[in-house]
Amino acid sequence: MIQIDLITGFLGAGKTTFLRGYANYLLRQGLEIGVLENDYGAVNVDRMLLSDLDGEHCDVEMVIGGDYDCHRRRLKTKLIAMGMSGYDRVLMEPSGIYDTDEFFDLLQEEPLNRWYQIGSVIAIVAADLPAQLSVEEQYLLAAQLSCAGAVLLSRTQEVSKERLQEVITACNEALSKFHCKKQILLDLVYTEDFRTFDDQTYEALTKAGYDTAEYVKLPVARENEFTTLFYMNVHWSKEELRGKVKALFAEKDCGNICRIKGFVPAEDGFYECNATPDQFEIKPAKTGQEILLVIGENLNREKIDSFFDITTIKG
């Protein structure tokens, strides 16, 4: 059977960065792997961010768009196709607002239950987790942690142990809020920079397994609360990009913006942007697409549109 891993984490937690290192470890072991980027939006930028993994022994696939039922059908169809491709292991990275129950439910259905075996469920939590989380954000965090066999804290550089404990406390409060008996212990969490993981650590993660802790379900209104706005043909300079992104996060009337990511053109390629309210990363990229995604909760589309003189598409 094909081992399949689920890599979860809220918007901007660092899933794609971890996945790249994890996939490269598996490739060094001589495995044939498939990477599945699974998003609700109409465009999957993370698929482009992982284009360097595409090669003879690794395929990067994606499932995008559609309402919940349509998206679920597309995901199952893609998993069926990947199940017939001879992979040793499949890594699935869903959207940051993904309900993990879908993963477990789908893998119990025919023919997926005959082809796939769940390997590891890995949850990534940012060390700069906001102090105030909405009920929906707490729910998603609890759902992801409840089934995780391993928990990784990202962006821990120069963060005190006291701050790390605050993040763990917030995680446990989210679990308790939804009546989950599972609690996370700091001593059992991976806190080192996962970009420096050695092969022994990655090997342990391949065997992390998963949990089946119960919690109270909360329907997440994807169309109303969490929204993705797609801005095409963005021609900002590097300086304009930095200024606009910071201004968007600072403007409270825009709603609760959780993440801004995408690409703007540069002279010899693109600039890749990946930003959260507390982190801003911009770096050169050889490939990309002229698009920026604004992802958040209860977004004010009209206000955000005022920052762009271009076409918008609601995902």
N, C-alpha and C positions, 0 to 999 in steps of 0.2 A: 504494500500500500504506500501511497505517497504521503510523506510527512508534510503537514501544512501548519505554518506558524502565523499567528495574528500579532501584529505590532500596533498597539493602540497608544493613544495620547491625545490630549486636548490640542486645540489649534495652536501651532507654533511651538509645541513641546520639544521638537527635534527628532521626530520619527524618521524622516527621510535621511537625515545625517546618520542616524544609527543604522538604518537599513543598508546603506551603502557599505559600511564597514562590515556588517554581519554577512551580507551577500558575498563580499570579497573573501571573507574567511571560508565560506562554504565552497567557493570556487577553488580556493587553494587546496581544499581537501579532495578535489577531483569530482565534485558533484555536478550534476545537471540540474539547474534551478530555474524556476519561473518566479517572476515578481509581478504581483497584481496590485495595481494602484486602483483604489475603489473610492469614487467620490460622487456626491450628489449633484455637483455643478455641471454646467454645460461644457467646461473646458478643464482639463486636468493638468495644471502646471507642474505638479510633482512628477508626472510622467516624463516631462521634458528635463527635469532636474536629474533624473536617473538615466538619461540617454547614454551616458558613458558605460553603463553596465551591459547594455545590449551587445551580445557577441555570440560566438559559437556555442558556448556552454550556458548562456543565460539569456532568457527572453523577458522583456518588460512589457506587460500587457496592461490594459486599463478598461475600466467600466465607468461610464459617466452618464449624467443627465437622467431625466425622466422623473415621474412621481415615485412614491415609495414602492408600489407594486411593480411598476415598470422596471425600476432599478433592480429590484430583487430578482425578477425574471432574467434580466441581462446578466446579473452576477452569477446566477446558477448556470446559464448557458455558457458563460466564459469559463467557469470552473469545470464544466463537462469537457469543453474543448481542451483545456489544460490537462485534464485527467487522462486524455488520450495522447499526450505529447511526450510521454516517457521521462518526466522529471523525477528526480530523487526527492526534491523538496520544493515546496511553494511557499513564498513569503507574501503575505497579504497586508498591505497598509491601507486602512480605510480612512475616510474623512475624520476630522477631529470631533465631529458631532455624530459619530456612528454609534448605534445601539448594538452592543456586542452580542445580544441574544440572537440577532439575525445570523451571525456566523455559526453559532452552535445549532440553531434550528435547521439551517440549510444543509449542514453536513450530516444530518440525520435522514435526509430525503434520498430516495433512489434517483440515480445510481451513485450519488456522491458518497453515500455511506459504505459503498463497496470499494471505492477507489482511494478515499482519503482517511488518514488517521491524524488526529490533532497532535501536533508536536508540542510547541511552546506558545503560551500567550504572554507577551511581554508588554508591560505598561510603562510608558515614559511620562514623567511628571517634571515640569520645569521648576527649578529651585526658586525662580522669581514668580511663583504662582501668586496671582493677585490676592490681597488680603480679604477683599470682599467679592464673593462669588454669588451669582444669581442662583435661584433654586434649580433652574435647568442645568447650569454649569456644575453645581454640586452633584446633581443626579448623574450626569455623564461621567464625572470623575469617579463616583461610587461604582457605577456599572462597569467601568473599565478596570478598576482595582479589584472588584469582587471576583473576577475570573482569572486574574493574573497569576502566573506561576513565578514571575520575576518582576520586580519593580526597579526602574532605573531613574535616578534623578539627573536631569540635564542642567547645564549651565551652572555647575557648582563651583567653578573657579572663583577664588576670593570670596566665597560665601562662608560665613561662620557656622560652626556646628550648631549654635543656638538657632540660626536661621533655618538650617536643615530640619531641626526638630520642630520648628514652627510649621514647616510644610507638611511634615508627617502628621502633626496634630490636625492640620486642616483636612488632610486625607481621611483620617480616622473620624473626624467630625462629620464629613460627608457620608462615610459608610454608616455611621450610627444614625444619621438623619433618616436614612432609608431602611433602618432596622436590619442592617447587615451585621452579623456577629463577628465578621472578620476584622482584625485590626493589623495595621502595618507597624513593624518595628524598625527603627532606624538602623540597628545593627545588621538587619537582614536585607537592607536595600543597597543596591549598587550606587555609590556616590562618587566614584572616580569619573573623570572625563572619559566618556565612552569612545571618544576619538583616539584614545591611547590604549584601548583594551588589547590584551595579548590573546594568543590563540587559546590558552587555557581558559580564559574567561568566556570567550565565545563558545567554546566546547561545552562549558557548564550551562550556558544559556540554551543550547540546543536540547538540553535535557531538563529544562526548567519545568516543563509540564504546564498544567493549568489548574485552576480551582473551580469549585462549583458552589461557592457561598451564595446563599439566597438573599434577596433584597426586595423591597417593595417597588413595583414597576411604576414609572411615571411617564405617560405619553409625552414626547417632545414634539411640539407643533412646528415642524420644519419650515412650513411656508410662512409662518407668522413671526416666530422668534428668531431662529437662526437663518441668515440670508447670505447669499454670495452675490455681489455685484461685479460684473465683468466690464472692464474698460479697455476698448480696443484701440490700436494705433496710437499708443502713448509715445510722444516724441519729446519728452522732457530730457534736459541735460542731467548729468549726475547730480549737480548742485540743486537743480529744480526738484528732482526726485526726492532728495533728502529733505528739502524744505517742505514740500507738499505733504509727504508722508507724516512728518512730525506735526504739521498743522492739522491734518485729519484726526490724528489721535488726540490732539489737544482740544478740538472743537466738540464740546459735550453735546451740542445739538445734532451731531451726526449719529448719535446712538452709541451703543457699546461695541466699538470696533475691536475685535480680538486679534486680527491678523491682516496684514497687507503683503501680498507676494506677487511675483511676476517678473517681467522683463521690459526694459526699454532699450532701444537701439543705441549702439556705440559706434565709433568709427570703424572698428575691426571686429564687430560681433555684437554683443549685448552686455548690458549690466543686469545682473540678477539681484532682485530685491527680496528680502525676507525680513519682515518687521513685526514686532508685537509692541504693546505699549511701553515695555521696558527694554527692548532689544531692537537694534537696527543693524542689519548686515547688508552691504552692497558690495558685489565683487564682479569681476569680468567673467563672461561666459561665451564660449565659442558658438553655441547654438541657443535658440530660444524663439520666442514669438512676441510680437509687440502687444502685450496685454498685461494689465494689472488687475488683481482680484482683491476686493475689499470684503472681508468676511467678518460677520459679527451678529449681534443680537439686537432685535428691535431697531434696525437701521433706518435712518431718515434718508431715503433715496434722493429726494429733491435737494436736500442740503449737501449730500455727498456729491451729487451731480454738479453742483456749483463749482467744485474744485476742478472739474474736467470739462473741456470744450470738445467732447467726443461722444460717440455712441455708447450707450449702456445697455446691458442685457441682464435681466434678473434671472439667477439660477436657482 
